[in-house]
Amino acid sequence: MTTYNKELDKMNKKRKLIVDLDVVTVAKWDKSKNGDLGRQFVMRIEQGEFEMIVPYMLLDLISEWKHTKLAKEIKGFYEIYSTEIISAINLEAKIVRMNVDRKALTLNLKSYGIKGEDIILVIIACVFDADYLVTFNRKHLKNNEVKINDALRKYGLRTIKIVLPHEI
């Protein structure tokens, strides 16, 4: 393949995303400015602009919600528009192949105040080569991007980009 063709492939490649549950929830439920930003972003996903991967654990979380109508709508969105659903077994196998001390990394991220479900998103974004982790979560994710990436580097992993929906 020529250099020119490789560059064309890069330009045509869709960006791979992990979309945090809060983005889709806000898009489907919130009538505020954030809701508008979320809806605009979700429309871009629905139009095929991105490749979206989702951890199965997010689908499990949604299944436990009491608001069944909203849960069904959000779960349906992930099931229809995800190009890959990452199971716990696939995640663990990839982590083992990469020789990552998952427990130590998890503890390190928890020491920065990152919640368990957010840690899974961070690790999946890293090991499955997502271009972006998209979230509205400033407290646990966006505002801790530097600390998160420091922890990933400490364990020999690639860094990730954490963005708000309107930043992509």
TIRO-2110 file (N, C-alpha, C; in Angstrom, 1 decimal):
// TIRO-2110
0.8, -1.2, 0.0, N, 1, A
0.0, 0.0, 0.0, CA, 1, A
0.9, 1.2, 0.0, C, 1, A
0.6, 2.2, -0.8, N, 2, A
1.4, 3.4, -0.9, CA, 2, A
1.1, 4.3, 0.3, C, 2, A
2.0, 5.3, 0.5, N, 3, A
1.9, 6.2, 1.6, CA, 3, A
0.6, 7.0, 1.4, C, 3, A
0.3, 7.4, 0.1, N, 4, A
-0.9, 8.1, -0.2, CA, 4, A
-2.1, 7.4, 0.2, C, 4, A
-2.2, 6.1, -0.1, N, 5, A
-3.4, 5.2, 0.3, CA, 5, A
-3.5, 5.1, 1.8, C, 5, A
-2.3, 5.0, 2.5, N, 6, A
-2.4, 4.9, 3.9, CA, 6, A
-3.0, 6.2, 4.5, C, 6, A
-2.6, 7.3, 4.0, N, 7, A
-3.1, 8.6, 4.5, CA, 7, A
-4.6, 8.7, 4.2, C, 7, A
-5.1, 8.2, 3.0, N, 8, A
-6.5, 8.2, 2.7, CA, 8, A
-7.2, 7.3, 3.7, C, 8, A
-6.7, 6.1, 4.0, N, 9, A
-7.3, 5.2, 5.0, CA, 9, A
-7.5, 5.9, 6.4, C, 9, A
-6.4, 6.6, 6.8, N, 10, A
-6.5, 7.3, 8.1, CA, 10, A
-7.6, 8.4, 8.1, C, 10, A
-7.7, 9.1, 6.9, N, 11, A
-8.7, 10.2, 6.8, CA, 11, A
-10.1, 9.6, 6.8, C, 11, A
-10.3, 8.5, 6.2, N, 12, A
-11.6, 7.9, 6.1, CA, 12, A
-12.0, 7.0, 7.3, C, 12, A
-11.1, 6.7, 8.2, N, 13, A
-11.3, 5.9, 9.4, CA, 13, A
-12.2, 6.7, 10.4, C, 13, A
-13.3, 6.0, 10.8, N, 14, A
-14.1, 6.7, 11.8, CA, 14, A
-13.4, 6.6, 13.1, C, 14, A
-13.7, 7.7, 13.9, N, 15, A
-13.1, 7.8, 15.2, CA, 15, A
-13.9, 6.8, 16.1, C, 15, A
-13.1, 6.1, 17.0, N, 16, A
-13.7, 5.1, 17.9, CA, 16, A
-13.9, 5.7, 19.2, C, 16, A
-15.2, 5.6, 19.7, N, 17, A
-15.6, 6.2, 21.0, CA, 17, A
-16.1, 5.2, 22.0, C, 17, A
-16.0, 5.6, 23.2, N, 18, A
-16.8, 5.0, 24.3, CA, 18, A
-17.6, 6.2, 24.8, C, 18, A
-18.9, 6.0, 24.8, N, 19, A
-19.8, 7.1, 25.2, CA, 19, A
-20.4, 6.7, 26.5, C, 19, A
-20.1, 7.5, 27.5, N, 20, A
-20.5, 7.3, 28.9, CA, 20, A
-22.1, 7.4, 28.9, C, 20, A
-22.6, 6.6, 29.8, N, 21, A
-24.0, 6.5, 30.0, CA, 21, A
-24.7, 7.9, 30.3, C, 21, A
-24.0, 8.8, 30.9, N, 22, A
-24.5, 10.1, 31.2, CA, 22, A
-24.8, 10.9, 30.0, C, 22, A
-24.1, 10.7, 28.9, N, 23, A
-24.3, 11.5, 27.7, CA, 23, A
-25.6, 11.0, 27.0, C, 23, A
-25.8, 9.8, 27.0, N, 24, A
-27.1, 9.2, 26.3, CA, 24, A
-28.3, 9.5, 27.2, C, 24, A
-28.1, 9.4, 28.5, N, 25, A
-29.2, 9.7, 29.5, CA, 25, A
-29.6, 11.2, 29.3, C, 25, A
-28.7, 12.1, 29.4, N, 26, A
-29.0, 13.5, 29.2, CA, 26, A
-29.6, 13.8, 27.9, C, 26, A
-29.1, 13.2, 26.8, N, 27, A
-29.7, 13.4, 25.5, CA, 27, A
-31.2, 12.9, 25.4, C, 27, A
-31.5, 11.9, 26.1, N, 28, A
-32.8, 11.3, 26.0, CA, 28, A
-33.8, 11.9, 27.0, C, 28, A
-33.3, 12.6, 28.0, N, 29, A
-34.2, 12.9, 29.2, CA, 29, A
-34.1, 14.4, 29.5, C, 29, A
-33.0, 15.1, 29.4, N, 30, A
-32.8, 16.4, 29.9, CA, 30, A
-33.2, 17.4, 28.9, C, 30, A
-33.9, 18.4, 29.3, N, 31, A
-34.4, 19.5, 28.4, CA, 31, A
-33.5, 20.7, 28.4, C, 31, A
-32.4, 20.7, 29.1, N, 32, A
-31.5, 21.8, 29.3, CA, 32, A
-30.6, 22.0, 28.1, C, 32, A
-29.6, 22.9, 28.2, N, 33, A
-28.6, 23.1, 27.2, CA, 33, A
-27.8, 21.8, 27.1, C, 33, A
-27.4, 21.2, 28.2, N, 34, A
-26.7, 19.9, 28.1, CA, 34, A
-27.5, 18.9, 27.3, C, 34, A
-28.8, 18.8, 27.5, N, 35, A
-29.6, 17.9, 26.8, CA, 35, A
-29.5, 18.2, 25.3, C, 35, A
-29.5, 19.4, 24.9, N, 36, A
-29.4, 19.8, 23.5, CA, 36, A
-28.0, 19.3, 23.0, C, 36, A
-27.0, 19.6, 23.7, N, 37, A
-25.6, 19.1, 23.3, CA, 37, A
-25.6, 17.6, 23.2, C, 37, A
-26.2, 16.9, 24.2, N, 38, A
-26.2, 15.5, 24.1, CA, 38, A
-27.0, 15.0, 22.9, C, 38, A
-28.2, 15.6, 22.6, N, 39, A
-29.0, 15.1, 21.5, CA, 39, A
-28.2, 15.4, 20.1, C, 39, A
-27.6, 16.5, 20.0, N, 40, A
-26.8, 16.7, 18.8, CA, 40, A
-25.7, 15.7, 18.6, C, 40, A
-25.0, 15.3, 19.7, N, 41, A
-24.0, 14.3, 19.6, CA, 41, A
-24.5, 13.0, 19.3, C, 41, A
-25.6, 12.6, 20.0, N, 42, A
-26.2, 11.3, 19.7, CA, 42, A
-26.7, 11.2, 18.3, C, 42, A
-27.2, 12.3, 17.7, N, 43, A
-27.6, 12.3, 16.3, CA, 43, A
-26.4, 12.0, 15.4, C, 43, A
-25.2, 12.5, 15.7, N, 44, A
-24.0, 12.2, 14.9, CA, 44, A
-23.7, 10.8, 15.0, C, 44, A
-23.8, 10.1, 16.1, N, 45, A
-23.6, 8.7, 16.3, CA, 45, A
-24.6, 7.9, 15.4, C, 45, A
-25.9, 8.3, 15.5, N, 46, A
-26.9, 7.6, 14.7, CA, 46, A
-26.7, 7.8, 13.2, C, 46, A
-26.1, 8.9, 12.8, N, 47, A
-25.8, 9.1, 11.4, CA, 47, A
-24.5, 8.4, 10.9, C, 47, A
-23.9, 7.6, 11.8, N, 48, A
-22.7, 6.8, 11.5, CA, 48, A
-21.4, 7.5, 11.4, C, 48, A
-21.3, 8.7, 12.0, N, 49, A
-20.1, 9.4, 12.0, CA, 49, A
-18.9, 8.8, 12.8, C, 49, A
-19.3, 8.0, 13.8, N, 50, A
-18.3, 7.4, 14.7, CA, 50, A
-18.5, 5.9, 14.8, C, 50, A
-17.5, 5.2, 15.3, N, 51, A
-17.6, 3.8, 15.7, CA, 51, A
-17.7, 3.8, 17.2, C, 51, A
-18.7, 3.2, 17.7, N, 52, A
-18.9, 3.3, 19.2, CA, 52, A
-18.8, 1.9, 19.8, C, 52, A
-18.0, 1.8, 20.8, N, 53, A
-17.9, 0.5, 21.6, CA, 53, A
-18.5, 0.8, 22.9, C, 53, A
-19.0, -0.3, 23.5, N, 54, A
-19.7, -0.2, 24.8, CA, 54, A
-19.3, -1.4, 25.7, C, 54, A
-19.0, -1.2, 26.9, N, 55, A
-18.8, -2.3, 27.8, CA, 55, A
-20.2, -2.9, 28.2, C, 55, A
-20.3, -4.2, 28.2, N, 56, A
-21.5, -4.9, 28.5, CA, 56, A
-22.0, -4.5, 29.9, C, 56, A
-21.1, -4.1, 30.8, N, 57, A
-21.5, -3.7, 32.1, CA, 57, A
-22.4, -2.5, 32.1, C, 57, A
-22.3, -1.6, 31.1, N, 58, A
-23.2, -0.5, 31.0, CA, 58, A
-24.6, -1.0, 30.7, C, 58, A
-24.7, -2.0, 29.9, N, 59, A
-26.0, -2.5, 29.5, CA, 59, A
-26.6, -3.2, 30.8, C, 59, A
-25.8, -3.8, 31.6, N, 60, A
-26.3, -4.4, 32.8, CA, 60, A
-26.8, -3.4, 33.8, C, 60, A
-26.0, -2.3, 33.9, N, 61, A
-26.4, -1.2, 34.8, CA, 61, A
-27.8, -0.6, 34.4, C, 61, A
-28.0, -0.4, 33.1, N, 62, A
-29.3, 0.1, 32.6, CA, 62, A
-30.4, -0.8, 32.9, C, 62, A
-30.2, -2.1, 32.9, N, 63, A
-31.2, -3.1, 33.1, CA, 63, A
-31.8, -3.0, 34.5, C, 63, A
-31.0, -2.5, 35.4, N, 64, A
-31.4, -2.4, 36.9, CA, 64, A
-32.2, -1.1, 37.2, C, 64, A
-32.3, -0.2, 36.2, N, 65, A
-33.0, 1.0, 36.5, CA, 65, A
-34.5, 0.8, 36.7, C, 65, A
-35.1, 1.7, 37.5, N, 66, A
-36.5, 1.6, 37.8, CA, 66, A
-37.3, 2.3, 36.7, C, 66, A
-36.7, 3.3, 36.0, N, 67, A
-37.4, 4.0, 35.0, CA, 67, A
-37.3, 3.2, 33.7, C, 67, A
-38.2, 2.2, 33.5, N, 68, A
-38.1, 1.2, 32.5, CA, 68, A
-38.2, 1.8, 31.1, C, 68, A
-39.0, 2.8, 30.9, N, 69, A
-39.1, 3.3, 29.5, CA, 69, A
-37.8, 4.0, 29.1, C, 69, A
-37.2, 4.8, 29.9, N, 70, A
-36.0, 5.4, 29.6, CA, 70, A
-34.9, 4.4, 29.5, C, 70, A
-34.9, 3.4, 30.4, N, 71, A
-33.8, 2.3, 30.3, CA, 71, A
-33.9, 1.6, 29.0, C, 71, A
-35.1, 1.3, 28.6, N, 72, A
-35.3, 0.5, 27.3, CA, 72, A
-34.8, 1.3, 26.1, C, 72, A
-35.1, 2.6, 26.1, N, 73, A
-34.7, 3.5, 25.0, CA, 73, A
-33.2, 3.6, 25.0, C, 73, A
-32.5, 3.8, 26.1, N, 74, A
-31.1, 4.0, 26.2, CA, 74, A
-30.4, 2.7, 25.8, C, 74, A
-30.8, 1.6, 26.4, N, 75, A
-30.3, 0.3, 26.1, CA, 75, A
-30.4, 0.0, 24.6, C, 75, A
-31.5, 0.3, 24.0, N, 76, A
-31.8, 0.1, 22.6, CA, 76, A
-30.8, 0.9, 21.8, C, 76, A
-30.5, 2.2, 22.2, N, 77, A
-29.5, 3.0, 21.5, CA, 77, A
-28.2, 2.3, 21.4, C, 77, A
-27.7, 1.9, 22.6, N, 78, A
-26.4, 1.2, 22.6, CA, 78, A
-26.4, -0.1, 21.8, C, 78, A
-27.4, -0.8, 21.9, N, 79, A
-27.5, -2.1, 21.1, CA, 79, A
-27.5, -1.9, 19.6, C, 79, A
-28.2, -0.9, 19.2, N, 80, A
-28.3, -0.6, 17.7, CA, 80, A
-27.0, 0.0, 17.2, C, 80, A
-26.5, 1.0, 17.9, N, 81, A
-25.4, 1.8, 17.3, CA, 81, A
-24.0, 1.5, 17.7, C, 81, A
-23.8, 0.5, 18.6, N, 82, A
-22.5, 0.0, 19.0, CA, 82, A
-21.9, -0.9, 17.9, C, 82, A
-20.7, -0.7, 17.6, N, 83, A
-20.0, -1.6, 16.6, CA, 83, A
-19.4, -2.8, 17.4, C, 83, A
-19.2, -2.6, 18.7, N, 84, A
-18.7, -3.7, 19.5, CA, 84, A
-19.2, -3.6, 20.9, C, 84, A
-19.6, -4.7, 21.5, N, 85, A
-20.0, -4.7, 22.9, CA, 85, A
-18.9, -5.6, 23.6, C, 85, A
-18.2, -4.9, 24.5, N, 86, A
-17.1, -5.6, 25.2, CA, 86, A
-17.6, -6.3, 26.4, C, 86, A
-17.4, -7.6, 26.4, N, 87, A
-17.8, -8.4, 27.6, CA, 87, A
-16.7, -8.4, 28.6, C, 87, A
-17.0, -8.8, 29.8, N, 88, A
-16.0, -8.8, 30.9, CA, 88, A
-14.9, -9.8, 30.6, C, 88, A
-15.3, -10.9, 29.9, N, 89, A
-14.3, -11.9, 29.5, CA, 89, A
-13.3, -11.4, 28.5, C, 89, A
-13.8, -10.6, 27.5, N, 90, A
-12.9, -10.0, 26.5, CA, 90, A
-12.0, -9.0, 27.1, C, 90, A
-12.6, -8.2, 28.0, N, 91, A
-11.8, -7.2, 28.7, CA, 91, A
-10.6, -7.9, 29.5, C, 91, A
-11.0, -8.8, 30.3, N, 92, A
-10.0, -9.5, 31.1, CA, 92, A
-8.9, -10.2, 30.3, C, 92, A
-9.3, -10.8, 29.2, N, 93, A
-8.4, -11.5, 28.3, CA, 93, A
-7.4, -10.5, 27.7, C, 93, A
-7.9, -9.4, 27.3, N, 94, A
-7.0, -8.3, 26.7, CA, 94, A
-6.1, -7.8, 27.8, C, 94, A
-6.5, -7.6, 29.0, N, 95, A
-5.7, -7.1, 30.1, CA, 95, A
-4.6, -8.1, 30.4, C, 95, A
-4.9, -9.3, 30.4, N, 96, A
-3.9, -10.4, 30.7, CA, 96, A
-2.9, -10.4, 29.6, C, 96, A
-3.3, -10.3, 28.3, N, 97, A
-2.4, -10.3, 27.2, CA, 97, A
-1.4, -9.2, 27.3, C, 97, A
-1.9, -8.1, 27.8, N, 98, A
-1.1, -6.8, 27.9, CA, 98, A
-0.3, -6.8, 29.1, C, 98, A
-0.4, -7.8, 30.0, N, 99, A
0.3, -8.0, 31.2, CA, 99, A
0.1, -6.8, 32.1, C, 99, A
-1.1, -6.4, 32.3, N, 100, A
-1.5, -5.2, 33.1, CA, 100, A
-1.9, -5.7, 34.5, C, 100, A
-1.4, -5.1, 35.5, N, 101, A
-1.8, -5.4, 36.9, CA, 101, A
-3.1, -4.6, 37.1, C, 101, A
-4.2, -5.2, 36.8, N, 102, A
-5.5, -4.5, 36.8, CA, 102, A
-5.9, -4.1, 38.2, C, 102, A
-5.6, -4.9, 39.2, N, 103, A
-6.0, -4.6, 40.6, CA, 103, A
-5.2, -3.3, 41.0, C, 103, A
-3.9, -3.3, 40.8, N, 104, A
-3.1, -2.2, 41.2, CA, 104, A
-3.5, -0.9, 40.4, C, 104, A
-3.8, -1.0, 39.1, N, 105, A
-4.3, 0.1, 38.3, CA, 105, A
-5.6, 0.6, 38.9, C, 105, A
-6.5, -0.3, 39.2, N, 106, A
-7.8, 0.1, 39.7, CA, 106, A
-7.7, 0.8, 41.0, C, 106, A
-6.8, 0.3, 41.9, N, 107, A
-6.6, 1.0, 43.2, CA, 107, A
-6.0, 2.4, 43.0, C, 107, A
-5.1, 2.5, 42.1, N, 108, A
-4.4, 3.8, 41.8, CA, 108, A
-5.5, 4.8, 41.3, C, 108, A
-6.4, 4.4, 40.4, N, 109, A
-7.4, 5.2, 39.9, CA, 109, A
-8.4, 5.6, 41.0, C, 109, A
-8.7, 4.6, 41.8, N, 110, A
-9.7, 4.9, 43.0, CA, 110, A
-9.1, 5.9, 43.9, C, 110, A
-7.8, 5.9, 44.1, N, 111, A
-7.1, 6.9, 45.0, CA, 111, A
-7.3, 8.3, 44.5, C, 111, A
-7.6, 8.5, 43.2, N, 112, A
-7.9, 9.8, 42.6, CA, 112, A
-9.3, 10.1, 42.7, C, 112, A
-10.2, 9.3, 43.3, N, 113, A
-11.6, 9.5, 43.4, CA, 113, A
-12.4, 9.1, 42.2, C, 113, A
-11.8, 8.2, 41.3, N, 114, A
-12.5, 7.7, 40.2, CA, 114, A
-13.4, 6.6, 40.6, C, 114, A
-14.7, 6.6, 40.2, N, 115, A
-15.7, 5.5, 40.6, CA, 115, A
-15.4, 4.3, 39.8, C, 115, A
-15.8, 3.1, 40.4, N, 116, A
-15.6, 1.8, 39.8, CA, 116, A
-16.1, 1.7, 38.3, C, 116, A
-17.3, 2.2, 38.0, N, 117, A
-17.9, 2.1, 36.7, CA, 117, A
-17.1, 3.0, 35.7, C, 117, A
-16.6, 4.1, 36.2, N, 118, A
-15.8, 5.0, 35.4, CA, 118, A
-14.4, 4.4, 35.2, C, 118, A
-13.9, 3.7, 36.1, N, 119, A
-12.6, 3.0, 35.9, CA, 119, A
-12.7, 2.0, 34.8, C, 119, A
-13.7, 1.3, 34.7, N, 120, A
-13.9, 0.3, 33.7, CA, 120, A
-13.9, 1.1, 32.3, C, 120, A
-14.6, 2.2, 32.2, N, 121, A
-14.6, 3.0, 31.0, CA, 121, A
-13.2, 3.4, 30.6, C, 121, A
-12.5, 3.9, 31.6, N, 122, A
-11.1, 4.3, 31.3, CA, 122, A
-10.3, 3.2, 30.8, C, 122, A
-10.3, 2.0, 31.5, N, 123, A
-9.5, 0.9, 31.1, CA, 123, A
-9.9, 0.4, 29.7, C, 123, A
-11.2, 0.3, 29.4, N, 124, A
-11.6, -0.1, 28.1, CA, 124, A
-11.2, 0.9, 27.0, C, 124, A
-11.3, 2.2, 27.3, N, 125, A
-10.9, 3.2, 26.3, CA, 125, A
-9.4, 3.0, 26.0, C, 125, A
-8.7, 2.7, 27.0, N, 126, A
-7.2, 2.5, 26.8, CA, 126, A
-6.9, 1.2, 26.1, C, 126, A
-7.3, 0.1, 26.6, N, 127, A
-6.9, -1.2, 26.0, CA, 127, A
-7.6, -1.5, 24.7, C, 127, A
-8.7, -0.9, 24.4, N, 128, A
-9.4, -1.2, 23.1, CA, 128, A
-9.2, 0.0, 22.1, C, 128, A
-8.2, 0.8, 22.4, N, 129, A
-7.8, 1.9, 21.5, CA, 129, A
-8.8, 2.9, 21.1, C, 129, A
-9.7, 3.3, 22.0, N, 130, A
-10.7, 4.3, 21.7, CA, 130, A
-10.0, 5.6, 21.5, C, 130, A
-10.5, 6.4, 20.5, N, 131, A
-9.9, 7.7, 20.3, CA, 131, A
-10.4, 8.7, 21.3, C, 131, A
-11.6, 8.5, 21.8, N, 132, A
-12.2, 9.4, 22.9, CA, 132, A
-13.1, 8.6, 23.8, C, 132, A
-13.1, 9.1, 25.1, N, 133, A
-14.1, 8.7, 26.1, CA, 133, A
-14.9, 9.9, 26.2, C, 133, A
-16.2, 9.9, 25.8, N, 134, A
-17.1, 11.0, 25.7, CA, 134, A
-18.0, 11.0, 27.0, C, 134, A
-18.0, 12.1, 27.7, N, 135, A
-18.7, 12.1, 29.0, CA, 135, A
-19.2, 13.5, 29.3, C, 135, A
-20.2, 13.6, 30.2, N, 136, A
-20.5, 14.9, 30.8, CA, 136, A
-19.9, 14.9, 32.2, C, 136, A
-19.3, 13.8, 32.6, N, 137, A
-18.8, 13.7, 34.0, CA, 137, A
-17.5, 14.4, 34.2, C, 137, A
-17.6, 15.6, 34.6, N, 138, A
-16.5, 16.4, 34.9, CA, 138, A
-15.8, 16.0, 36.2, C, 138, A
-16.6, 15.7, 37.2, N, 139, A
-16.0, 15.5, 38.6, CA, 139, A
-15.1, 14.3, 38.6, C, 139, A
-15.5, 13.1, 38.0, N, 140, A
-14.7, 11.9, 38.1, CA, 140, A
-13.9, 11.6, 36.9, C, 140, A
-14.2, 12.2, 35.8, N, 141, A
-13.5, 11.9, 34.6, CA, 141, A
-12.8, 13.1, 34.0, C, 141, A
-13.5, 14.0, 33.4, N, 142, A
-12.9, 15.1, 32.6, CA, 142, A
-11.9, 15.9, 33.4, C, 142, A
-12.3, 16.3, 34.6, N, 143, A
-11.3, 17.1, 35.4, CA, 143, A
-10.2, 16.3, 36.0, C, 143, A
-10.2, 15.0, 35.8, N, 144, A
-9.1, 14.1, 36.3, CA, 144, A
-8.3, 13.5, 35.2, C, 144, A
-8.5, 14.0, 34.0, N, 145, A
-7.8, 13.4, 32.8, CA, 145, A
-6.3, 13.3, 33.0, C, 145, A
-5.7, 14.3, 33.5, N, 146, A
-4.2, 14.3, 33.7, CA, 146, A
-3.8, 13.2, 34.7, C, 146, A
-4.5, 13.1, 35.8, N, 147, A
-4.2, 12.1, 36.8, CA, 147, A
-4.5, 10.7, 36.2, C, 147, A
-5.6, 10.6, 35.5, N, 148, A
-5.9, 9.3, 34.9, CA, 148, A
-4.8, 8.8, 34.0, C, 148, A
-4.4, 9.8, 33.1, N, 149, A
-3.3, 9.4, 32.2, CA, 149, A
-2.0, 9.2, 32.8, C, 149, A
-1.7, 9.9, 33.9, N, 150, A
-0.5, 9.6, 34.7, CA, 150, A
-0.5, 8.1, 35.2, C, 150, A
-1.7, 7.7, 35.7, N, 151, A
-1.8, 6.3, 36.2, CA, 151, A
-1.7, 5.3, 35.1, C, 151, A
-2.2, 5.6, 33.9, N, 152, A
-2.1, 4.7, 32.8, CA, 152, A
-0.7, 4.6, 32.3, C, 152, A
0.0, 5.7, 32.3, N, 153, A
1.5, 5.7, 31.9, CA, 153, A
2.3, 4.9, 32.9, C, 153, A
2.0, 5.0, 34.2, N, 154, A
2.7, 4.3, 35.2, CA, 154, A
2.6, 2.8, 35.0, C, 154, A
1.5, 2.3, 34.4, N, 155, A
1.4, 0.9, 34.2, CA, 155, A
1.7, 0.5, 32.7, C, 155, A
2.4, 1.4, 32.0, N, 156, A
2.8, 1.1, 30.7, CA, 156, A
1.7, 1.2, 29.6, C, 156, A
0.7, 1.9, 29.9, N, 157, A
-0.5, 1.9, 29.0, CA, 157, A
-0.5, 3.2, 28.2, C, 157, A
-1.3, 3.2, 27.1, N, 158, A
-1.4, 4.4, 26.3, CA, 158, A
-2.4, 5.3, 27.0, C, 158, A
-2.3, 6.6, 26.8, N, 159, A
-3.2, 7.6, 27.4, CA, 159, A
-4.5, 7.7, 26.6, C, 159, A
-5.4, 8.3, 27.2, N, 160, A
-6.7, 8.5, 26.6, CA, 160, A
-7.1, 9.9, 26.5, C, 160, A
-8.1, 10.3, 25.7, N, 161, A
-8.6, 11.6, 25.6, CA, 161, A
-10.0, 11.6, 26.1, C, 161, A
-10.3, 12.4, 27.1, N, 162, A
-11.6, 12.5, 27.7, CA, 162, A
-12.2, 13.8, 27.3, C, 162, A
-13.3, 13.7, 26.6, N, 163, A
-13.9, 14.9, 26.1, CA, 163, A
-15.4, 15.1, 26.4, C, 163, A
-15.9, 16.3, 26.4, N, 164, A
-17.3, 16.5, 26.5, CA, 164, A
-17.9, 16.4, 25.1, C, 164, A
-19.2, 16.1, 24.9, N, 165, A
-19.8, 15.9, 23.6, CA, 165, A
-19.5, 17.0, 22.6, C, 165, A
-19.5, 18.2, 23.0, N, 166, A
-19.3, 19.3, 22.1, CA, 166, A
-17.9, 19.6, 21.7, C, 166, A
-17.0, 18.8, 22.3, N, 167, A
-15.5, 19.0, 22.1, CA, 167, A
-15.0, 18.1, 20.9, C, 167, A
-15.9, 17.3, 20.4, N, 168, A
-15.5, 16.4, 19.3, CA, 168, A
-16.3, 16.6, 18.0, C, 168, A
END
